[in-house]
Amino acid sequence: MKKQTKAIRIQAERSQNREHSVPLYLTSSFTFESVEQGRAIFAEEEEGNIYSRYMNPNVDEFVDKMCMLENTEDGLAFASGMAANFAAIAALLKSGDHVVASKALFGSAIQILSKITPKWGITCTFVDGHDMDEWEKAIQPNTRFLFCESPSNPGLDLIDLEAIAQLKAKHNLILAVDNCFATPVIQTPADWGADLIIHSATKYIDGQGRVLGGVVCGREDLIKEIRFFARHTGPSMSPFNAWVLSKSLETIHLRMEKHCDNAYKLAQALEGNTALINVKYPFLSSHPQFELAKKQMKMGGAIMTIDVKGGFEAVNELSKHLKIASISPNLGDTRTIITHPASTTHSKLTLEQRAEVGITDGLVRIAVGLEALEDLIEDFEQALEKAAAFINKEEVV
Ligand SMILES: *Cc1c(COP(=O)(O)O)cnc(C)c1O
């Protein structure tokens, strides 16, 4: 069966009610037929549900679909993408271990690796993601973990997944890839050799801006260690969120095709707009890693960035004139969203940290939604015209 079919057809076991859509298992715990059965299930001699911090039919169904989509042996769901991120690091590393990570990471991932895990003696070196020599030079005898995001948020920098997987194999490390922007519809890092694939399910996996969720898929032995950590520290996904997310996976292929088509065409329409310094999108030939994008991504993704002439003031003016696009820190919604990373998601970084990953004051991330393309093009063009007029007037004064 094709993945599209499986994403629709994988289901928790049907109950005696013969329901078509999976019921919502809102229960904190499960019952045993006898104390002996409880003993056997706890001793792992018999399979069965125990408690929803450990497992739940809705959560398990969601994880089964994610592992199928990511081509991995096992997986685990979390309350949010950051809970997934943190659990993978905290479960697998110990004091004295070292991480090499790309600089172009989600803001909170940088905070974890630069401020939180160092408290427990886990250190991190940040490198320029596309420079493989930098990755290799940063590896120390105590390095255990490589962490990257491709395409990165918000800079849309790509990491050569084949090259980095070769590097981790050479040094016998664990490679974790945040696959949030691409989704498994566009790229499956496990096929290149990644050991762990991390997602914020809040984004395209939900796809409709409703619930938080996270997932780690990957090698069975590593997931086993993360599962031990998660079961006892409790960052579990709620059954309700799992039910929503599993339903969403039924349409992820369809949604991503339309998202990517809209994003590609909006990027083409805005490229060359005189109000902009540049437009960045992995499948535009002007993207510095266009060839790599074509190699490892089936489609260009749903995120593009524009760098607006005139910085913060111009972006602010643009935002006031957009009639359709929302202003929000989220992405991966049916609704087109603009985000100004310098003042929001990446505002906690220093100026130098922002400059290193190309987050200028004029940079706007556009998470292109599923509205009619013509409406989106018209909306951005008219708002950019007004932003440019505003800036020109300011300059005259
Ligand atoms: C949003 C996001 C996260 C964090 O996920 P949450 O579900 O908000 O905790 C991590 N990585 C990337 C790339 C993201 O976009």
PDBQT file of the ligand as one rigid body, heavy atoms in Angstrom, charges set to zero:
ROOT
HETATM    1  C1  LIG A 401       7.575  25.255  16.246  1.00  0.00    +0.000 C 
HETATM    2  C2  LIG A 401       8.837  24.558  16.082  1.00  0.00    +0.000 A 
HETATM    3  C3  LIG A 401       9.376  23.817  17.142  1.00  0.00    +0.000 A 
HETATM    4  C4  LIG A 401       8.743  23.777  18.502  1.00  0.00    +0.000 C 
HETATM    5  O1  LIG A 401       7.542  23.099  18.507  1.00  0.00    +0.000 OA
HETATM    6  P1  LIG A 401       6.365  23.340  19.578  1.00  0.00    +0.000 P 
HETATM    7  O2  LIG A 401       5.335  22.363  19.181  1.00  0.00    +0.000 OA
HETATM    8  O3  LIG A 401       5.927  24.771  19.426  1.00  0.00    +0.000 OA
HETATM    9  O4  LIG A 401       6.933  23.096  20.922  1.00  0.00    +0.000 OA
HETATM   10  C5  LIG A 401      10.562  23.140  16.909  1.00  0.00    +0.000 A 
HETATM   11  N1  LIG A 401      11.188  23.175  15.715  1.00  0.00    +0.000 NA
HETATM   12  C6  LIG A 401      10.685  23.886  14.679  1.00  0.00    +0.000 A 
HETATM   13  C7  LIG A 401      11.429  23.879  13.393  1.00  0.00    +0.000 C 
HETATM   14  C8  LIG A 401       9.502  24.603  14.830  1.00  0.00    +0.000 A 
HETATM   15  O5  LIG A 401       9.030  25.313  13.800  1.00  0.00    +0.000 OA
ENDROOT
TORSDOF 0
